[in-house]
Amino acid sequence: MADVAVDHIAASGVYEPSLFGTYSKKIGMWLFLLSDSLTFGALLFAYSYGRISTPNWPTPFGKSSIINATIMTGCLLSSSVTMVLAVLAARVSDRKKTLLWLLATMFFGTAFIVLHAKEWTGLIGEGLTPFNNPWAANVPQFGGTFFTLTGMHMLHVTLGVIYLGVVALRKKFLPVLLVIWLVGWLVIPAGSVFHTGIHVLLAAAIVAAIVLFLKPKIYDAHDVEVAGLYWHFVDLVWMFIFPLVYLMSTKVV
Amino acid sequence: MHHITPGRAIAAHHEESKTPYFVVWGALLVLTAIEVVLAYKQVFRPLHMLEVLMALSIVKSALIIGYFMHLKFEAATMKWILMISLVLCLTLMFVFFADAFRILSLGAR
């Protein structure tokens, strides 16, 4: 009966239709992405400001760095395609294919994180820190802006992979995540920044557990599509970080 | 409630062709390759290079937003409100660049 009453009110136009003619989860994600793009915008502008205003800005990215970053870009672009395929499969309620393509997306995302972490480790090994620049001692802001910008992006990719994992596997993903956290923490040497950084996975596992246990549900095509929006956004941001940070600071000729 | 159940709305546009997405993927890879070659060969002076790379990146982001994020197929109000507000807010940040250039021309070390 309640449904009928609500239906009657909706039909008589008491409730306004959604502003953009779509479901509210999607609008919510778009608004979040808009605010997030301003966050990244600020970081990218801060980096570019330093790049322009500093004559001896370091150009530490040699051939291997550029090849590595290009492969990372390819990983993200490919992950976007597998994400689209997951969304399309979810639309026709093909759960098996949705799961498969979501896992493929997570694979490419993880590959990106691993390659990026390797590159960070190399740079840190050469003496780059947020406060110290081994190539030009009077430009310490290179390290600061570089690690803030790429670190923020790496955090987004990591949380994106976890988001997709939750949508794809639900509660089954929690033990996977916790095992990766524990193994990562034990295997990564204590001197590495990722020894501490991997605790992001523990924090994310706690948040994911709260969501999964307080509001258990089977994620439908809309949820997959909203997760996809977030994932494509992370890809999109990299399309600006890659040329601004890497291609503008090449050391090849 | 039948007219707003998700299942119906989803079923309304099934059997969508996958070809455009692969074309966009190819285009993005080609544009990335062009960017890398330009940077690798250092074809342009830095400032000019920055302009070219940013122009290519804006094309790439338009492809991602339009096709992958599906904005091209959303309601017109959604498209315009989201994109205009985003571009306006990001453009405001250009106000800082006048200062960055000022430092350069003053010859600050």
Interface residues (C-beta under 8 A of the other chain):
Chain A: D3 V6 D7 L19 F20 G21 T22 Y23 I27 W30 L34 S37 L38 G41 A42 F45 S48 Y49 I52 S53 P55 I66 T70 T73 G74 L77 S78 S80 V81 M83 V84 L85 L88 R91 V92 S93 N138 D220 A221 H222 E225 G228 L229 H232 F233 D235 L236 M239 F240 F242 P243 L244 Y246 L247 M248 T250 V252 V253
Chain B: M1 P6 A9 I10 H13 H14 E15 E16 K18 Y21 F22 W25 L28 L29 T32 E35 V36 L38 A39 Y40 K41 Q42 P46 M49 L50 L53 M54 L56 S57 K60 S61 I64 I65 F68 M69 H70 E74 A75 T77 M78 I81 L82 S85 L86 C89 L90 M93 F94 F96 F97 D99 A100 F101 I103 L104 A108 R109
